[in-house]
Amino acid sequence: MNTVNTLKPKQKRSVETKRKIKLAARELFSELGYYSVTSNTIASSAKVPIGSFYNYFGDKKAILIELIRDFNSEFHEDAIHKNSLIFKEITNSRDILQHLELIIERTLLQTNLADPFYRIIHALQFTEPDVLKISEEVRDMEMTFLTEFLERMAKYKPISNIPLTAKLIHSTIENIGLYIHHLGTSFEQEHLIKETAKMFFSYLFQNSNQA
């Protein structure tokens, strides 16, 4: 008997069952909120027995954490990679404003930021320590990228207190993203992005000689 061939269909079904459970959980969390959803609700929506749910996840918190890590990996690895390519194209100070605007635009208009699940992740940071911890890990990664970007810009014009500047930029973009995609704003996206880039450029360089 070929044991390998026998296992393959079972493994395939196992992967598909887990995928169905995760998809159902993400849709339910996004639509109803984390606290309104139960493990039984997820299993029912995924059309699997509750026992199958517990074969893969200890509880709904476990599936939430895995979903968040999946979401962050997909979103941030792609965004940081694309933005890294942009700032490597900067070769002189005249390029900075244009590329700064492009980085802000690509960051704010990422499709994942408009995903309702992103709103759930952001809200749960205030009530779930595990979610906050994961979010802080992601912020550390984003801050590393911003710090590297600012260090590169400082080759053209001095920037005082790069860590603080990176934090201010990060917090501003995060909040603008929430307004654009979830809270609502009366400003046009294109205008908002351009003005944000100008604000950062002015803050970074026009006052660069001040302590």
Z-matrix of the N, CA and C atoms (Angstrom, degrees):
N
C 1 1.474
C 2 1.521 1 110.03
N 3 1.325 2 116.88 1 134.10
C 4 1.455 3 120.62 2 -179.12
C 5 1.526 4 109.54 3 -86.15
N 6 1.338 5 116.08 4 101.15
C 7 1.462 6 121.01 5 -176.57
C 8 1.524 7 111.82 6 -65.19
N 9 1.344 8 116.00 7 -37.16
C 10 1.469 9 119.95 8 -178.43
C 11 1.516 10 110.92 9 -61.70
N 12 1.324 11 117.45 10 -46.93
C 13 1.466 12 120.90 11 -179.41
C 14 1.518 13 112.11 12 -66.64
N 15 1.330 14 116.37 13 -30.50
C 16 1.463 15 120.33 14 178.25
C 17 1.521 16 111.21 15 -69.49
N 18 1.327 17 115.86 16 -36.78
C 19 1.462 18 120.41 17 -177.63
C 20 1.519 19 112.96 18 -73.88
N 21 1.320 20 118.07 19 -31.69
C 22 1.463 21 121.36 20 -173.79
C 23 1.531 22 113.42 21 -57.24
N 24 1.344 23 119.43 22 -47.84
C 25 1.476 24 118.34 23 178.28
C 26 1.524 25 112.16 24 -62.07
N 27 1.341 26 117.33 25 -38.09
C 28 1.457 27 120.58 26 178.67
C 29 1.523 28 110.83 27 -64.47
N 30 1.331 29 115.59 28 -42.67
C 31 1.465 30 119.42 29 179.20
C 32 1.525 31 110.84 30 -64.34
N 33 1.322 32 115.99 31 -39.39
C 34 1.466 33 120.60 32 179.19
C 35 1.523 34 110.57 33 -64.14
N 36 1.329 35 116.64 34 -43.56
C 37 1.462 36 120.39 35 178.07
C 38 1.530 37 110.97 36 -64.16
N 39 1.324 38 115.84 37 -37.21
C 40 1.465 39 120.78 38 179.61
C 41 1.521 40 110.99 39 -63.66
N 42 1.319 41 116.06 40 -44.74
C 43 1.470 42 120.72 41 178.90
C 44 1.524 43 110.37 42 -63.46
N 45 1.319 44 116.42 43 -41.78
C 46 1.465 45 120.74 44 -178.64
C 47 1.531 46 111.09 45 -67.87
N 48 1.333 47 116.96 46 -38.71
C 49 1.466 48 120.04 47 178.50
C 50 1.523 49 110.72 48 -63.74
N 51 1.313 50 116.48 49 -44.94
C 52 1.470 51 119.85 50 179.29
C 53 1.521 52 110.36 51 -63.33
N 54 1.331 53 117.02 52 -40.36
C 55 1.464 54 120.78 53 179.00
C 56 1.517 55 110.88 54 -61.33
N 57 1.332 56 117.09 55 -43.10
C 58 1.469 57 121.77 56 179.49
C 59 1.534 58 111.18 57 -62.89
N 60 1.313 59 115.76 58 -40.95
C 61 1.465 60 119.88 59 179.78
C 62 1.528 61 110.35 60 -64.75
N 63 1.315 62 116.92 61 -44.85
C 64 1.467 63 120.78 62 -179.01
C 65 1.525 64 111.01 63 -65.91
N 66 1.321 65 116.96 64 -41.05
C 67 1.463 66 120.61 65 179.14
C 68 1.516 67 110.65 66 -63.16
N 69 1.323 68 116.43 67 -43.64
C 70 1.466 69 120.26 68 179.69
C 71 1.519 70 110.62 69 -64.31
N 72 1.316 71 116.82 70 -42.73
C 73 1.467 72 121.03 71 -179.27
C 74 1.528 73 110.92 72 -63.36
N 75 1.313 74 116.35 73 -44.60
C 76 1.469 75 119.16 74 -179.50
C 77 1.527 76 111.22 75 -62.39
N 78 1.308 77 117.40 76 -42.70
C 79 1.464 78 120.77 77 179.67
C 80 1.528 79 110.88 78 -64.91
N 81 1.327 80 116.37 79 -41.34
C 82 1.468 81 119.86 80 -179.42
C 83 1.524 82 111.30 81 -69.02
N 84 1.319 83 117.86 82 -44.12
C 85 1.464 84 120.79 83 178.08
C 86 1.530 85 110.30 84 -59.60
N 87 1.332 86 115.84 85 -42.96
C 88 1.467 87 120.56 86 -177.82
C 89 1.516 88 112.06 87 -66.26
N 90 1.334 89 116.33 88 -37.43
C 91 1.466 90 120.99 89 -175.64
C 92 1.527 91 112.49 90 -84.36
N 93 1.333 92 116.76 91 -43.02
C 94 1.465 93 121.00 92 -171.50
C 95 1.518 94 114.05 93 -106.80
N 96 1.322 95 117.64 94 -14.95
C 97 1.455 96 120.79 95 -174.22
C 98 1.522 97 110.88 96 91.75
N 99 1.300 98 116.56 97 153.98
C 100 1.466 99 121.61 98 -174.57
C 101 1.522 100 112.55 99 -61.49
N 102 1.321 101 117.51 100 -44.21
C 103 1.463 102 121.05 101 -171.26
C 104 1.528 103 113.60 102 -75.82
N 105 1.314 104 117.39 103 -15.85
C 106 1.466 105 120.40 104 179.57
C 107 1.526 106 112.81 105 -89.64
N 108 1.344 107 115.52 106 -4.91
C 109 1.463 108 120.58 107 -175.77
C 110 1.529 109 109.76 108 -105.89
N 111 1.343 110 116.61 109 140.98
C 112 1.459 111 122.06 110 176.40
C 113 1.523 112 110.09 111 -117.34
N 114 1.316 113 115.73 112 166.51
C 115 1.464 114 120.42 113 176.25
C 116 1.526 115 110.55 114 -60.39
N 117 1.325 116 116.71 115 -39.21
C 118 1.461 117 120.83 116 178.28
C 119 1.528 118 111.67 117 -63.69
N 120 1.344 119 115.88 118 -39.77
C 121 1.467 120 119.76 119 178.29
C 122 1.519 121 110.71 120 -61.72
N 123 1.327 122 115.39 121 -42.52
C 124 1.469 123 120.41 122 -179.58
C 125 1.519 124 110.48 123 -63.44
N 126 1.335 125 116.53 124 -48.41
C 127 1.461 126 120.77 125 -179.68
C 128 1.529 127 111.27 126 -59.90
N 129 1.329 128 115.90 127 -41.96
C 130 1.463 129 120.31 128 179.65
C 131 1.515 130 111.38 129 -63.99
N 132 1.339 131 116.22 130 -43.66
C 133 1.460 132 120.15 131 -179.88
C 134 1.526 133 111.73 132 -65.77
N 135 1.348 134 115.46 133 -35.23
C 136 1.466 135 120.04 134 179.15
C 137 1.520 136 112.29 135 -79.84
N 138 1.352 137 115.58 136 -7.08
C 139 1.471 138 121.99 137 -178.67
C 140 1.533 139 111.44 138 60.06
N 141 1.334 140 115.06 139 46.14
C 142 1.464 141 120.65 140 175.61
C 143 1.534 142 107.99 141 -130.98
N 144 1.321 143 118.57 142 153.86
C 145 1.462 144 120.71 143 176.64
C 146 1.521 145 110.20 144 -63.67
N 147 1.323 146 116.73 145 150.42
C 148 1.457 147 120.21 146 179.66
C 149 1.530 148 110.91 147 -60.24
N 150 1.330 149 115.90 148 -29.92
C 151 1.464 150 119.21 149 176.72
C 152 1.518 151 112.07 150 -62.28
N 153 1.327 152 116.27 151 -36.39
C 154 1.468 153 120.26 152 177.80
C 155 1.526 154 110.35 153 -65.54
N 156 1.326 155 116.24 154 -38.08
C 157 1.464 156 119.99 155 176.88
C 158 1.525 157 109.83 156 -56.84
N 159 1.340 158 115.59 157 -48.55
C 160 1.472 159 119.35 158 -176.28
C 161 1.529 160 112.65 159 -73.73
N 162 1.312 161 117.79 160 -12.04
C 163 1.466 162 119.75 161 172.73
C 164 1.526 163 111.32 162 -68.20
N 165 1.345 164 115.53 163 -25.35
C 166 1.460 165 120.26 164 -175.45
C 167 1.531 166 113.04 165 -110.97
N 168 1.322 167 116.51 166 -30.69
C 169 1.462 168 120.15 167 -174.80
C 170 1.524 169 110.44 168 -136.65
N 171 1.322 170 115.95 169 135.51
C 172 1.456 171 120.12 170 179.84
C 173 1.511 172 113.30 171 -68.20
N 174 1.336 173 115.41 172 -33.71
C 175 1.467 174 121.26 173 179.51
C 176 1.526 175 108.31 174 -165.53
N 177 1.319 176 116.23 175 -177.63
C 178 1.470 177 118.58 176 -176.69
C 179 1.524 178 111.58 177 -69.78
N 180 1.347 179 118.03 178 -24.87
C 181 1.467 180 120.01 179 177.21
C 182 1.529 181 110.32 180 -65.06
N 183 1.332 182 116.31 181 -38.54
C 184 1.462 183 120.23 182 179.77
C 185 1.524 184 111.77 183 -62.37
N 186 1.327 185 116.27 184 -42.36
C 187 1.462 186 118.69 185 179.80
C 188 1.533 187 110.72 186 -71.23
N 189 1.332 188 116.91 187 -35.08
C 190 1.461 189 120.09 188 176.51
C 191 1.518 190 110.77 189 -59.51
N 192 1.330 191 117.14 190 -47.36
C 193 1.460 192 121.62 191 -178.08
C 194 1.524 193 110.68 192 -62.07
N 195 1.333 194 116.84 193 -42.21
C 196 1.466 195 119.08 194 179.55
C 197 1.526 196 110.80 195 -66.16
N 198 1.320 197 117.01 196 -39.25
C 199 1.466 198 120.59 197 178.31
C 200 1.524 199 111.26 198 -63.43
N 201 1.327 200 116.64 199 -41.13
C 202 1.463 201 120.29 200 -180.00
C 203 1.525 202 110.46 201 -64.94
N 204 1.330 203 116.35 202 -43.00
C 205 1.470 204 119.26 203 179.43
C 206 1.522 205 110.87 204 -64.37
N 207 1.330 206 117.57 205 -39.13
C 208 1.466 207 121.30 206 175.90
C 209 1.529 208 110.25 207 -61.17
N 210 1.326 209 115.67 208 -47.21
C 211 1.465 210 121.70 209 -178.07
C 212 1.525 211 110.30 210 -60.80
N 213 1.323 212 116.76 211 -48.13
C 214 1.463 213 120.99 212 -177.62
C 215 1.520 214 111.69 213 -64.48
N 216 1.315 215 116.25 214 -40.45
C 217 1.462 216 119.95 215 -179.81
C 218 1.516 217 110.94 216 -63.09
N 219 1.324 218 116.21 217 -46.25
C 220 1.463 219 121.18 218 -179.38
C 221 1.523 220 111.68 219 -63.46
N 222 1.340 221 115.76 220 -46.17
C 223 1.466 222 120.93 221 -174.50
C 224 1.521 223 112.24 222 -73.81
N 225 1.323 224 116.80 223 -53.92
C 226 1.452 225 119.66 224 -169.46
C 227 1.522 226 113.62 225 -75.82
N 228 1.306 227 117.42 226 -36.10
C 229 1.460 228 118.52 227 177.92
C 230 1.524 229 110.31 228 -62.82
N 231 1.326 230 116.64 229 -40.75
C 232 1.460 231 120.85 230 179.77
C 233 1.525 232 110.82 231 -68.55
N 234 1.337 233 116.82 232 -45.52
C 235 1.465 234 120.84 233 -177.15
C 236 1.525 235 111.33 234 -65.69
N 237 1.324 236 116.85 235 -46.22
C 238 1.457 237 119.99 236 -178.03
C 239 1.527 238 110.88 237 -66.81
N 240 1.321 239 117.16 238 -37.84
C 241 1.462 240 119.81 239 177.91
C 242 1.529 241 110.60 240 -61.66
N 243 1.333 242 116.88 241 -47.84
C 244 1.463 243 120.23 242 -178.98
C 245 1.522 244 111.68 243 -64.21
N 246 1.333 245 116.69 244 -41.72
C 247 1.458 246 119.26 245 -179.47
C 248 1.518 247 112.12 246 -70.49
N 249 1.318 248 117.26 247 -30.93
C 250 1.464 249 120.31 248 176.80
C 251 1.523 250 110.16 249 -63.64
N 252 1.316 251 116.35 250 -38.67
C 253 1.461 252 120.19 251 177.69
C 254 1.526 253 110.80 252 -64.20
N 255 1.328 254 116.47 253 -36.08
C 256 1.467 255 120.11 254 -179.56
C 257 1.517 256 110.91 255 -66.02
N 258 1.343 257 117.74 256 -50.94
C 259 1.458 258 116.54 257 -173.29
C 260 1.520 259 112.70 258 -73.31
N 261 1.317 260 117.41 259 -15.73
C 262 1.466 261 119.35 260 173.84
C 263 1.520 262 111.31 261 -72.87
N 264 1.350 263 116.29 262 -17.69
C 265 1.468 264 120.30 263 178.97
C 266 1.531 265 112.04 264 -80.48
N 267 1.330 266 117.39 265 -12.31
C 268 1.459 267 120.73 266 -178.10
C 269 1.524 268 109.43 267 -74.77
N 270 1.319 269 115.44 268 120.20
C 271 1.473 270 119.68 269 -177.57
C 272 1.521 271 113.23 270 -118.64
N 273 1.337 272 117.83 271 -10.12
C 274 1.466 273 120.11 272 177.05
C 275 1.526 274 108.79 273 -156.27
N 276 1.322 275 116.36 274 169.92
C 277 1.460 276 121.47 275 -174.11
C 278 1.526 277 112.75 276 -64.78
N 279 1.344 278 117.66 277 -24.22
C 280 1.466 279 120.43 278 -179.42
C 281 1.533 280 111.32 279 -69.65
N 282 1.321 281 117.13 280 -20.63
C 283 1.464 282 121.15 281 -178.99
C 284 1.529 283 113.09 282 -82.17
N 285 1.332 284 117.11 283 -15.43
C 286 1.460 285 120.20 284 -165.65
C 287 1.527 286 112.79 285 -63.06
N 288 1.320 287 118.14 286 -51.11
C 289 1.463 288 120.72 287 -175.99
C 290 1.524 289 111.02 288 -61.29
N 291 1.325 290 116.89 289 -45.37
C 292 1.462 291 121.05 290 -178.84
C 293 1.535 292 110.89 291 -60.76
N 294 1.332 293 116.42 292 -44.40
C 295 1.455 294 119.65 293 -177.64
C 296 1.525 295 111.68 294 -75.78
N 297 1.318 296 116.56 295 -31.02
C 298 1.462 297 120.10 296 175.42
C 299 1.525 298 109.51 297 -62.75
N 300 1.306 299 116.62 298 -42.57
C 301 1.466 300 121.21 299 178.15
C 302 1.530 301 110.64 300 -63.35
N 303 1.321 302 116.53 301 -39.48
C 304 1.466 303 120.68 302 -179.09
C 305 1.528 304 110.97 303 -67.08
N 306 1.331 305 116.47 304 -39.90
C 307 1.461 306 120.58 305 178.33
C 308 1.530 307 110.49 306 -64.15
N 309 1.322 308 116.76 307 -44.78
C 310 1.472 309 120.96 308 179.18
C 311 1.521 310 110.25 309 -63.18
N 312 1.331 311 116.51 310 -43.39
C 313 1.463 312 120.64 311 -179.89
C 314 1.523 313 111.12 312 -60.86
N 315 1.335 314 116.97 313 -48.57
C 316 1.466 315 120.00 314 -177.81
C 317 1.521 316 111.87 315 -66.70
N 318 1.326 317 116.44 316 -31.35
C 319 1.459 318 120.07 317 178.67
C 320 1.524 319 110.72 318 -71.61
N 321 1.324 320 116.71 319 -48.85
C 322 1.458 321 121.07 320 -175.42
C 323 1.519 322 113.69 321 -71.53
N 324 1.318 323 116.99 322 -29.00
C 325 1.457 324 119.54 323 -175.68
C 326 1.523 325 113.27 324 -98.99
N 327 1.336 326 116.95 325 13.18
C 328 1.458 327 120.14 326 172.47
C 329 1.534 328 109.20 327 -57.86
N 330 1.318 329 116.64 328 133.27
C 331 1.462 330 119.87 329 -176.71
C 332 1.534 331 111.95 330 -62.00
N 333 1.321 332 117.18 331 -31.48
C 334 1.467 333 119.38 332 -179.17
C 335 1.520 334 112.37 333 -63.79
N 336 1.337 335 117.45 334 -29.21
C 337 1.461 336 119.94 335 179.76
C 338 1.528 337 111.17 336 -65.59
N 339 1.324 338 116.59 337 -25.90
C 340 1.462 339 120.57 338 179.58
C 341 1.530 340 111.64 339 -85.91
N 342 1.308 341 116.81 340 -7.72
C 343 1.462 342 121.33 341 -178.92
C 344 1.533 343 109.78 342 -67.67
N 345 1.337 344 118.54 343 130.48
C 346 1.473 345 120.20 344 177.99
C 347 1.528 346 113.25 345 -56.41
N 348 1.325 347 116.71 346 -26.48
C 349 1.467 348 119.70 347 179.53
C 350 1.526 349 111.37 348 -65.64
N 351 1.336 350 116.91 349 -30.08
C 352 1.467 351 120.48 350 176.62
C 353 1.524 352 110.05 351 -63.31
N 354 1.325 353 116.84 352 -40.12
C 355 1.464 354 121.09 353 178.43
C 356 1.528 355 110.60 354 -62.36
N 357 1.334 356 116.30 355 -39.61
C 358 1.467 357 121.08 356 178.71
C 359 1.526 358 110.05 357 -64.43
N 360 1.321 359 116.80 358 -44.75
C 361 1.469 360 120.86 359 178.66
C 362 1.520 361 110.33 360 -58.17
N 363 1.323 362 115.96 361 -46.82
C 364 1.465 363 120.11 362 -177.61
C 365 1.530 364 110.75 363 -62.05
N 366 1.321 365 117.44 364 -44.16
C 367 1.464 366 121.18 365 -177.96
C 368 1.527 367 111.13 366 -65.82
N 369 1.330 368 117.48 367 -38.70
C 370 1.464 369 120.81 368 -175.98
C 371 1.532 370 113.24 369 -70.94
N 372 1.317 371 116.78 370 -14.32
C 373 1.468 372 119.25 371 176.21
C 374 1.531 373 111.30 372 -59.97
N 375 1.321 374 116.56 373 -27.30
C 376 1.461 375 120.66 374 -175.64
C 377 1.528 376 112.73 375 -84.94
N 378 1.341 377 117.32 376 -13.44
C 379 1.465 378 119.52 377 -176.00
C 380 1.523 379 113.96 378 -125.80
N 381 1.329 380 117.46 379 -18.01
C 382 1.454 381 120.96 380 -176.14
C 383 1.533 382 110.31 381 -120.48
N 384 1.335 383 118.48 382 107.02
C 385 1.474 384 121.66 383 -178.75
C 386 1.532 385 113.77 384 -55.97
N 387 1.339 386 117.30 385 -35.39
C 388 1.465 387 119.75 386 179.74
C 389 1.528 388 111.36 387 -64.87
N 390 1.326 389 115.82 388 -38.94
C 391 1.466 390 120.17 389 178.93
C 392 1.532 391 109.69 390 -69.25
N 393 1.315 392 116.98 391 -40.87
C 394 1.461 393 120.97 392 178.04
C 395 1.522 394 110.36 393 -60.58
N 396 1.326 395 116.82 394 -42.36
C 397 1.466 396 120.75 395 -179.44
C 398 1.524 397 111.01 396 -60.72
N 399 1.339 398 116.81 397 -44.93
C 400 1.467 399 120.59 398 178.69
C 401 1.524 400 110.30 399 -63.52
N 402 1.325 401 116.23 400 -42.02
C 403 1.464 402 120.63 401 -179.39
C 404 1.528 403 110.80 402 -64.27
N 405 1.325 404 116.91 403 -36.65
C 406 1.466 405 120.26 404 178.08
C 407 1.527 406 110.56 405 -67.32
N 408 1.316 407 116.51 406 -35.26
C 409 1.472 408 120.00 407 176.61
C 410 1.522 409 110.32 408 -62.47
N 411 1.328 410 115.28 409 -41.53
C 412 1.463 411 120.34 410 179.13
C 413 1.527 412 110.34 411 -66.72
N 414 1.333 413 116.62 412 -42.37
C 415 1.464 414 120.14 413 178.82
C 416 1.528 415 111.08 414 -61.59
N 417 1.313 416 116.33 415 -37.70
C 418 1.469 417 119.53 416 177.42
C 419 1.525 418 110.61 417 -60.77
N 420 1.331 419 116.25 418 -40.84
C 421 1.458 420 120.83 419 178.18
C 422 1.530 421 110.56 420 -65.18
N 423 1.319 422 116.25 421 -43.06
C 424 1.463 423 120.73 422 179.37
C 425 1.531 424 110.77 423 -66.86
N 426 1.327 425 116.45 424 -38.32
C 427 1.457 426 120.41 425 178.89
C 428 1.527 427 111.06 426 -66.08
N 429 1.319 428 116.78 427 -35.52
C 430 1.474 429 120.43 428 176.43
C 431 1.519 430 110.03 429 -62.24
N 432 1.332 431 115.54 430 -43.72
C 433 1.463 432 119.39 431 178.02
C 434 1.522 433 111.17 432 -61.77
N 435 1.336 434 117.02 433 -47.11
C 436 1.465 435 120.93 434 -178.91
C 437 1.523 436 111.39 435 -63.55
N 438 1.319 437 116.77 436 -39.11
C 439 1.464 438 120.35 437 178.96
C 440 1.525 439 110.55 438 -63.12
N 441 1.334 440 116.49 439 -43.47
C 442 1.468 441 120.15 440 177.62
C 443 1.523 442 110.96 441 -63.01
N 444 1.335 443 115.93 442 -39.42
C 445 1.469 444 119.97 443 177.92
C 446 1.529 445 110.97 444 -62.41
N 447 1.328 446 117.00 445 -46.24
C 448 1.465 447 121.30 446 -178.45
C 449 1.525 448 111.07 447 -67.49
N 450 1.312 449 117.43 448 -36.65
C 451 1.469 450 119.99 449 176.87
C 452 1.522 451 110.55 450 -63.14
N 453 1.306 452 116.23 451 -37.07
C 454 1.465 453 120.35 452 177.05
C 455 1.528 454 110.23 453 -67.35
N 456 1.335 455 116.90 454 -41.85
C 457 1.459 456 120.33 455 178.91
C 458 1.529 457 111.62 456 -65.71
N 459 1.318 458 116.86 457 -31.63
C 460 1.467 459 121.01 458 -177.80
C 461 1.524 460 112.13 459 -67.30
N 462 1.318 461 117.28 460 -13.37
C 463 1.461 462 120.15 461 176.00
C 464 1.525 463 110.36 462 -68.65
N 465 1.351 464 115.44 463 -25.17
C 466 1.457 465 119.92 464 -178.05
C 467 1.524 466 111.71 465 -96.06
N 468 1.333 467 115.82 466 -40.25
C 469 1.463 468 120.99 467 176.91
C 470 1.516 469 107.68 468 -143.91
N 471 1.318 470 118.16 469 139.22
C 472 1.473 471 119.87 470 -176.95
C 473 1.526 472 112.15 471 -65.42
N 474 1.321 473 115.76 472 142.09
C 475 1.461 474 122.49 473 176.71
C 476 1.522 475 107.29 474 -125.64
N 477 1.306 476 116.01 475 119.87
C 478 1.460 477 119.37 476 -179.90
C 479 1.531 478 109.72 477 -83.19
N 480 1.316 479 115.95 478 142.14
C 481 1.466 480 123.37 479 175.39
C 482 1.534 481 112.11 480 54.05
N 483 1.309 482 115.83 481 66.41
C 484 1.460 483 121.43 482 -177.86
C 485 1.543 484 112.80 483 -59.29
N 486 1.346 485 120.79 484 -43.62
C 487 1.475 486 119.35 485 179.55
C 488 1.535 487 113.27 486 -58.51
N 489 1.343 488 116.57 487 -42.49
C 490 1.457 489 119.65 488 178.89
C 491 1.523 490 110.73 489 -66.74
N 492 1.311 491 116.78 490 -41.37
C 493 1.460 492 120.81 491 178.86
C 494 1.523 493 110.76 492 -61.99
N 495 1.334 494 116.99 493 -42.12
C 496 1.467 495 121.04 494 178.35
C 497 1.522 496 110.69 495 -61.12
N 498 1.325 497 116.99 496 -40.98
C 499 1.461 498 120.87 497 179.90
C 500 1.527 499 111.42 498 -64.84
N 501 1.325 500 117.36 499 -42.59
C 502 1.462 501 121.27 500 179.43
C 503 1.524 502 111.36 501 -63.68
N 504 1.330 503 116.34 502 -42.64
C 505 1.461 504 120.58 503 179.10
C 506 1.522 505 110.42 504 -64.34
N 507 1.320 506 115.77 505 -45.74
C 508 1.462 507 120.63 506 -178.76
C 509 1.531 508 111.05 507 -60.04
N 510 1.322 509 117.00 508 -48.28
C 511 1.468 510 121.18 509 -177.89
C 512 1.520 511 111.16 510 -63.04
N 513 1.327 512 116.38 511 -39.96
C 514 1.462 513 120.56 512 -179.96
C 515 1.520 514 111.71 513 -64.22
N 516 1.328 515 116.67 514 -48.21
C 517 1.465 516 120.40 515 -178.58
C 518 1.527 517 110.95 516 -65.03
N 519 1.331 518 116.80 517 -39.47
C 520 1.462 519 120.37 518 178.83
C 521 1.533 520 110.83 519 -59.61
N 522 1.316 521 116.24 520 -44.59
C 523 1.466 522 120.13 521 -178.60
C 524 1.518 523 112.32 522 -71.09
N 525 1.329 524 117.33 523 -38.63
C 526 1.462 525 119.89 524 177.24
C 527 1.527 526 110.07 525 -62.74
N 528 1.333 527 116.35 526 -40.07
C 529 1.460 528 120.43 527 178.02
C 530 1.520 529 112.36 528 -60.12
N 531 1.329 530 116.54 529 -40.03
C 532 1.461 531 120.63 530 178.67
C 533 1.529 532 110.89 531 -65.04
N 534 1.331 533 116.52 532 -40.41
C 535 1.464 534 119.49 533 179.25
C 536 1.527 535 111.12 534 -67.61
N 537 1.323 536 117.15 535 -42.18
C 538 1.459 537 120.01 536 -178.27
C 539 1.529 538 111.63 537 -63.28
N 540 1.324 539 116.62 538 -43.77
C 541 1.459 540 119.99 539 -169.78
C 542 1.530 541 115.10 540 -99.15
N 543 1.333 542 117.37 541 -22.78
C 544 1.464 543 117.27 542 -171.30
C 545 1.533 544 114.97 543 -132.25
N 546 1.315 545 117.70 544 -38.27
C 547 1.462 546 119.37 545 -176.46
C 548 1.520 547 112.20 546 -90.84
N 549 1.330 548 115.95 547 -27.21
C 550 1.458 549 120.51 548 179.63
C 551 1.520 550 112.20 549 94.41
N 552 1.317 551 116.19 550 144.71
C 553 1.458 552 122.48 551 177.58
C 554 1.515 553 109.07 552 -150.95
N 555 1.328 554 116.33 553 148.29
C 556 1.464 555 120.66 554 -179.66
C 557 1.528 556 111.64 555 -85.24
N 558 1.330 557 117.68 556 -6.53
C 559 1.456 558 121.17 557 -178.56
C 560 1.530 559 110.75 558 -86.53
N 561 1.322 560 116.09 559 144.80
C 562 1.455 561 120.41 560 175.42
C 563 1.526 562 109.26 561 -69.38
N 564 1.323 563 116.56 562 140.81
C 565 1.463 564 121.39 563 -176.57
C 566 1.527 565 111.98 564 -57.41
N 567 1.332 566 116.36 565 -46.12
C 568 1.458 567 120.19 566 -177.04
C 569 1.523 568 110.97 567 -60.54
N 570 1.336 569 116.22 568 -44.52
C 571 1.461 570 120.50 569 179.93
C 572 1.526 571 110.79 570 -66.09
N 573 1.310 572 116.56 571 -40.37
C 574 1.454 573 121.26 572 -179.49
C 575 1.530 574 110.92 573 -63.45
N 576 1.316 575 116.86 574 -41.52
C 577 1.464 576 121.31 575 179.47
C 578 1.517 577 111.07 576 -65.87
N 579 1.332 578 116.89 577 -45.10
C 580 1.465 579 120.38 578 -179.93
C 581 1.523 580 111.64 579 -62.40
N 582 1.316 581 117.16 580 -43.49
C 583 1.458 582 120.57 581 -178.58
C 584 1.531 583 111.46 582 -69.62
N 585 1.326 584 116.69 583 -33.96
C 586 1.464 585 119.99 584 176.52
C 587 1.516 586 110.38 585 -65.18
N 588 1.322 587 116.96 586 -42.17
C 589 1.470 588 120.94 587 178.06
C 590 1.531 589 110.80 588 -62.53
N 591 1.336 590 116.69 589 -43.11
C 592 1.461 591 120.51 590 178.65
C 593 1.530 592 110.93 591 -63.34
N 594 1.330 593 116.70 592 -40.30
C 595 1.457 594 121.11 593 179.52
C 596 1.519 595 110.96 594 -62.16
N 597 1.335 596 116.44 595 -45.64
C 598 1.458 597 120.00 596 179.45
C 599 1.521 598 110.88 597 -65.01
N 600 1.345 599 116.00 598 -42.50
C 601 1.469 600 119.97 599 -178.99
C 602 1.524 601 110.37 600 -60.89
N 603 1.330 602 115.31 601 -44.21
C 604 1.459 603 120.27 602 178.59
C 605 1.522 604 110.95 603 -62.52
N 606 1.327 605 116.09 604 -44.43
C 607 1.471 606 120.48 605 -179.25
C 608 1.524 607 111.10 606 -64.60
N 609 1.333 608 116.44 607 -39.96
C 610 1.457 609 120.83 608 -175.79
C 611 1.524 610 112.76 609 -70.49
N 612 1.328 611 116.39 610 -42.00
C 613 1.452 612 118.11 611 -166.99
C 614 1.519 613 116.60 612 -117.98
N 615 1.330 614 118.64 613 -35.51
C 616 1.459 615 118.77 614 -178.47
C 617 1.523 616 111.86 615 -68.38
N 618 1.346 617 116.26 616 -25.80
C 619 1.453 618 119.65 617 178.43
C 620 1.521 619 111.74 618 -111.93
N 621 1.331 620 116.23 619 22.36
C 622 1.460 621 120.49 620 -172.42
C 623 1.512 622 114.32 621 -66.88
N 624 1.328 623 116.91 622 -20.64
C 625 1.466 624 118.96 623 -178.28
C 626 1.527 625 112.28 624 -89.99
N 627 1.346 626 115.96 625 -3.14
C 628 1.447 627 118.72 626 178.98
C 629 1.524 628 109.85 627 -84.76
N 630 1.330 629 117.02 628 149.32
C 631 1.461 630 120.86 629 -178.50
C 632 1.512 631 109.69 630 -71.66
